[in-house]
Amino acid sequence: MVTERMEKPKTVKAKRSSNARMDVAAMAESVVHDEIEPEERRLFPHDFLPPDPQGETRELPEGPVAVSDGDLFDRPAVRIGDETTIECRSPVEARYLAYALRCSGTEVFIPTDEDVISKAVQGYEAYVREMGARLAEVVKERTPNRRVANAVRKEALKLLHLVEDL
């Protein structure tokens, strides 16, 4: 009887969770296609800037982006990859550059007016919060599993080219 108890677990197949078979990418694509209208989709920075702002367009290298808010002795900066560091006038400009690099590629328009940058960043962050909450609600209706729902929400934000955190 003891050997029977030892051998039985080896012969019985373990049940697989149905959540393991869910395709997160397909589900995220479905959520974006079904719930978010094309007119509602906005890209940073172009859709968050006023018409014809003053500024310059810069070509920046590709790579992972990190933001340093600076401190008493250092200015705020954006680090791209291991070699490139761009000093900024303010922490808001550093966030602007980081969002622009992650959302729209390496060619970035940088306004000269700090107020325009601030309004663009504030508008974008509010838009991301709104879309994140909306996606979370829709995904929660489609799947009861919290872990899968969170993964689908993050993938949907990626499909919409939205950056939640830096």
Kinemage of the C-alpha trace (Angstrom):
@kinemage 1
@onewidth
@group {chain A} dominant
@subgroup {mainchain}
@vectorlist {calphas} color= white
{ca met a 1} P 0.000 0.000 0.000
{ca val a 2} L 2.858 2.409 0.727
{ca thr a 3} L 4.477 1.765 -2.642
{ca glu a 4} L 1.123 2.277 -4.332
{ca arg a 5} L 0.870 5.739 -2.777
{ca met a 6} L 4.391 6.508 -3.925
{ca glu a 7} L 3.805 5.371 -7.521
{ca lys a 8} L 0.325 6.809 -8.180
{ca pro a 9} L 1.372 10.511 -8.379
{ca lys a 10} L 3.865 9.602 -11.101
{ca thr a 11} L 1.164 8.063 -13.295
{ca val a 12} L -1.525 10.755 -12.953
{ca lys a 13} L -1.222 13.837 -15.169
{ca ala a 14} L -1.503 17.140 -13.359
{ca lys a 15} L -4.390 19.369 -14.368
{ca arg a 16} L -3.307 22.448 -16.238
{ca ser a 17} L -4.847 25.761 -15.460
{ca ser a 18} L -6.960 27.255 -18.266
{ca asn a 19} L -5.241 30.604 -17.618
{ca ala a 20} L -1.904 29.201 -18.744
{ca arg a 21} L -3.359 28.689 -22.223
{ca met a 22} L -4.670 32.241 -22.625
{ca asp a 23} L -2.897 34.241 -25.287
{ca val a 24} L -2.237 37.588 -23.607
{ca ala a 25} L -1.161 39.347 -26.816
{ca ala a 26} L -4.247 38.220 -28.757
{ca met a 27} L -6.527 39.191 -25.892
{ca ala a 28} L -4.880 42.644 -25.627
{ca glu a 29} L -5.215 43.172 -29.362
{ca ser a 30} L -8.880 42.207 -29.146
{ca val a 31} L -9.495 44.642 -26.279
{ca val a 32} L -7.803 47.501 -28.130
{ca his a 33} L -9.644 46.743 -31.373
{ca asp a 34} L -13.073 46.329 -29.745
{ca glu a 35} L -13.008 49.012 -27.057
{ca ile a 36} L -10.740 51.871 -28.194
{ca glu a 37} L -11.917 53.807 -31.234
{ca pro a 38} L -9.202 55.060 -33.628
{ca glu a 39} L -10.288 58.676 -32.983
{ca glu a 40} L -9.591 58.217 -29.263
{ca arg a 41} L -5.997 57.079 -29.764
{ca arg a 42} L -3.418 59.788 -29.166
{ca leu a 43} L 0.351 59.742 -29.631
{ca phe a 44} L 2.889 61.657 -27.590
{ca pro a 45} L 4.099 64.368 -28.151
{ca his a 46} L 2.265 65.454 -31.331
{ca asp a 47} L -1.303 65.091 -30.036
{ca phe a 48} L -0.518 66.883 -26.771
{ca leu a 49} L 1.161 70.011 -28.176
{ca pro a 50} L -0.618 73.179 -29.337
{ca pro a 51} L -0.577 73.923 -33.076
{ca asp a 52} L 2.739 75.340 -34.313
{ca pro a 53} L 4.763 75.522 -31.077
{ca gln a 54} L 8.243 77.013 -31.144
{ca gly a 55} L 11.040 74.494 -30.761
{ca glu a 56} L 13.495 72.192 -32.461
{ca thr a 57} L 13.519 68.620 -33.720
{ca arg a 58} L 16.425 66.464 -32.573
{ca glu a 59} L 17.524 63.035 -33.709
{ca leu a 60} L 18.440 60.978 -30.643
{ca pro a 61} L 19.970 57.490 -30.435
{ca glu a 62} L 17.962 54.350 -29.709
{ca gly a 63} L 18.266 52.429 -26.465
{ca pro a 64} L 16.763 51.978 -23.040
{ca val a 65} L 15.693 55.272 -21.470
{ca ala a 66} L 16.230 56.271 -17.838
{ca val a 67} L 15.323 59.575 -16.180
{ca ser a 68} L 17.335 61.282 -13.468
{ca asp a 69} L 15.482 64.125 -11.744
{ca gly a 70} L 18.733 65.581 -10.511
{ca asp a 71} L 19.447 66.923 -7.059
{ca leu a 72} L 21.145 69.880 -5.460
{ca phe a 73} L 24.315 69.442 -7.538
{ca asp a 74} L 23.124 67.702 -10.723
{ca arg a 75} L 20.724 68.901 -13.378
{ca pro a 76} L 17.855 66.639 -14.500
{ca ala a 77} L 18.917 64.332 -17.315
{ca val a 78} L 17.783 61.559 -19.622
{ca arg a 79} L 20.148 58.660 -20.131
{ca ile a 80} L 19.814 56.720 -23.392
{ca gly a 81} L 21.623 53.402 -23.390
{ca asp a 82} L 24.999 53.320 -21.691
{ca glu a 83} L 26.702 56.229 -23.413
{ca thr a 84} L 24.321 59.125 -24.163
{ca thr a 85} L 23.180 61.535 -21.452
{ca ile a 86} L 21.079 64.588 -22.270
{ca glu a 87} L 20.927 67.324 -19.640
{ca cys a 88} L 17.549 69.021 -19.335
{ca arg a 89} L 16.347 72.363 -17.992
{ca ser a 90} L 13.848 70.782 -15.595
{ca pro a 91} L 12.515 67.406 -14.397
{ca val a 92} L 9.404 67.987 -16.526
{ca glu a 93} L 11.536 68.357 -19.667
{ca ala a 94} L 13.362 65.145 -18.743
{ca arg a 95} L 10.027 63.297 -18.458
{ca tyr a 96} L 8.922 64.874 -21.769
{ca leu a 97} L 12.022 63.550 -23.531
{ca ala a 98} L 11.671 60.092 -21.982
{ca tyr a 99} L 7.993 59.803 -22.954
{ca ala a 100} L 8.723 61.061 -26.475
{ca leu a 101} L 11.568 58.579 -26.962
{ca arg a 102} L 9.509 55.643 -25.716
{ca cys a 103} L 6.339 56.585 -27.597
{ca ser a 104} L 7.344 58.035 -30.939
{ca gly a 105} L 10.882 56.963 -31.763
{ca thr a 106} L 14.202 58.711 -32.051
{ca glu a 107} L 13.170 61.936 -33.808
{ca val a 108} L 11.850 64.185 -31.040
{ca phe a 109} L 10.368 67.671 -31.208
{ca ile a 110} L 11.384 69.709 -28.149
{ca pro a 111} L 9.431 72.934 -27.513
{ca thr a 112} L 11.380 75.928 -26.221
{ca asp a 113} L 8.573 77.110 -23.908
{ca glu a 114} L 8.633 75.304 -20.545
{ca asp a 115} L 4.892 75.891 -20.090
{ca val a 116} L 4.111 74.030 -23.341
{ca ile a 117} L 6.261 71.102 -22.179
{ca ser a 118} L 4.566 71.059 -18.773
{ca lys a 119} L 1.042 71.086 -20.263
{ca ala a 120} L 1.969 68.328 -22.729
{ca val a 121} L 3.363 66.094 -19.973
{ca gln a 122} L 0.409 66.737 -17.653
{ca gly a 123} L -2.075 66.052 -20.455
{ca tyr a 124} L -0.279 62.864 -21.453
{ca glu a 125} L -0.079 61.531 -17.904
{ca ala a 126} L -3.803 62.218 -17.380
{ca tyr a 127} L -4.594 60.463 -20.679
{ca val a 128} L -2.519 57.419 -19.683
{ca arg a 129} L -4.259 57.218 -16.292
{ca glu a 130} L -7.666 57.452 -17.969
{ca met a 131} L -6.843 54.808 -20.582
{ca gly a 132} L -5.249 52.524 -17.977
{ca ala a 133} L -8.375 52.639 -15.799
{ca arg a 134} L -10.623 52.078 -18.786
{ca leu a 135} L -8.576 49.120 -20.011
{ca ala a 136} L -8.467 47.639 -16.509
{ca glu a 137} L -12.250 47.785 -16.291
{ca val a 138} L -12.750 46.173 -19.716
{ca val a 139} L -10.175 43.441 -19.091
{ca lys a 140} L -11.632 42.703 -15.663
{ca glu a 141} L -14.945 41.906 -17.372
{ca arg a 142} L -13.250 39.503 -19.781
{ca thr a 143} L -11.100 37.524 -17.354
{ca pro a 144} L -11.490 36.904 -13.634
{ca asn a 145} L -7.801 36.136 -13.094
{ca arg a 146} L -6.090 39.279 -11.756
{ca arg a 147} L -2.610 38.308 -12.945
{ca val a 148} L -3.782 37.652 -16.505
{ca ala a 149} L -5.899 40.819 -16.476
{ca asn a 150} L -2.889 42.909 -15.437
{ca ala a 151} L -0.714 41.331 -18.155
{ca val a 152} L -3.403 42.011 -20.791
{ca arg a 153} L -3.769 45.629 -19.626
{ca lys a 154} L -0.008 46.213 -19.842
{ca glu a 155} L 0.135 44.629 -23.311
{ca ala a 156} L -2.817 46.778 -24.462
{ca leu a 157} L -1.023 49.919 -23.244
{ca lys a 158} L 2.024 48.825 -25.263
{ca leu a 159} L -0.125 48.374 -28.374
{ca leu a 160} L -1.439 51.918 -27.900
{ca his a 161} L 2.161 53.219 -27.482
{ca leu a 162} L 1.449 54.463 -23.960
{ca val a 163} L 4.065 54.546 -21.206
{ca glu a 164} L 2.716 54.226 -17.693
{ca asp a 165} L 5.891 54.668 -15.677
{ca leu a 166} L 9.445 55.790 -16.316
